[in-house]
Amino acid sequence: MRKVVTYDDIDMDETENEFTDSIDHEFDTEPEDIPTEEHVQQTINYIEETQKTFIKLNIGGVTFNTSYKTLSNSPESVLAHLRNKNLTVTDNTIFIDRSGKHFEYLLNFLRNGCVIPQSLLPSNITITEEILMESRFYNICELTRKLETHLRHLKLGTIN
């Protein structure tokens, strides 16, 4: 059975408050949610800096564009040391004979300041082992430790 609602059935004072409350909540944001002028300037400075150190990596036939600044976010890694080595660089590209399948995962970890939310860790044991193998090859210690812990939890079935 359908009920027909008319304007007479609606308490306008109550509806107006609900509407105003919903608008107020829509614009309730924490200060960190709104980019500050300082944040914008820092981001622009970061972009300018990465332009100066642009490099292409050809990982097993897959090309990744990044910067030496990003690669240096894990100072002990092989990638951080690429700039200081006398490598043959053709067309601003360094070739590394590894699978490019999971390299984007490693690169994004470096791009985000060596931080990765738990929710972005793989839920598949095989994929986690593959990424871990690449992380070990490139000696990205922070990611390697995080993946090793994550893999233990996956194998034990203790992931939330």
N, C-alpha and C positions, 0 to 999 in steps of 0.2 A: 504494500500500500504506500503511495506517495503522499507526502505532506507538502502542502503549498504554504510557503512562508510569505507574508506580506510585510510591508514596511511598518505596519502597526504592531507586528509581533516583535520587532527589534527594539531593544532599549538603546537609544542613540547615545546616551552618555557612556554606557558600558562599551559600545562598539567603538566610539571615538577614542576612549582610553586604550583599548586593545590595539587600535590602529596606530596611535601615537607611540605606544610601547614598542610595537614591532619596528617602527621606523627608528626609534631611539636605539634599539638593539642592533639594527642593521648597520648603524654607523659607530657603534661602540667597538673601537679597536684599541688594542694595546699600543703604546707608543712605538714599540719595536716593529709593529706591523706597517707603520707608515715610514717610508724612506725619508730620512732627514737630509738636509742639504749637505751635511758632512758625509753621510753615507754615499750620496750621489757623487760627491767629489772624490771620495776614496775609490769608488768603482771606476770612475773615469781615469783616475791616476793608474789604477791597476791595468786597465785596457791599454793605456798609452805605454806602460812598461812592457806588457806582453808583446806589443807590436815591435818593439826593439829587439826582441829575442825569439821571433817566430821561427819555427822549424817544422819540417814535415818528417814524419816517421813512417816508413814503409815496413809494416810488420807482416811478413809472410804474404805480401801482395795486397794488403789492405792499408790504405793511406790514412794517417791520423795527423791532423794539424794541431799543433800546440805551441808552447813556448818553453825555452830553457828555464824560465822562471817557474813554471808549473812543474817541470821535471825535477827541479831542485827542492821541492817541498818535502822530499824524503832524502835528506842529505847523504845517507849511507848507501842509497840505491845506485845500481848500475846506471840508471837513467840520469841521475844528478851529475854523474861524472862524464857524460857524453861530450859536453862542451869542452872539457879540458884535455881531451884526447885528440891525437892527430888522425882523425878518421877521414876517409875519402867521402866527401859530401858532394853529391851531384844534384844540381838543380835545387839546392837547399834541402835535400832529402837524405836521410840516413836509413839504410836498409838493415833490418834485423831479421835473421832467418828463424823466426818463431811463428807460431800460429797467431793470427790476429783475432781469432774467435772471441777471446775474453779480454783483449787488451783495453778495450773501451772501459771496462770495469775498473782496471788498474788506473787508467788515466783519469777517470772521474774521481777516484779516491784522492789522487794527487791534486786535482783541480779544487777539491773541496777542503783543502788544508789537512789532508790525511784523517778525515772524519767520515764515517759512514753510519747512518742510522741502522739500528738492528733490523728494522722492517725492510731494508734494502739488501740484506744478506740473502743469498740464495737458499731456497728451501730444499733443494735437491742435493743429495750427497755427491753424486758424480760431478755435477757442475761446480760445487764447492771445492772438490779435490782438484779439478782442472784449473780453476782460478788460483788455488793455493800453489799449485805447481808453477804457474807463471809468476806469482808473487815471489816465490822463493828464487826463481831464476833471476829476476830483476833485483833481488835483495831489498824488497820493500818491507822492512821489518815490522812496522806498525800494522800493516794489512795482514802480513803473514801470521802474526800473533792472534789477531782478531779472528781470522779464518780458521786457525787451528782450534781455538776455543769453540767457535761456532760448529765446526765439524764434529768435535767430541760430543757436543750437545745433540746434534742431529743423530749421531750414531746411537746415543743413549736414549733418544726419544724424549729429551727434556726441554725441547724448544716450546715456548708458550705459543 
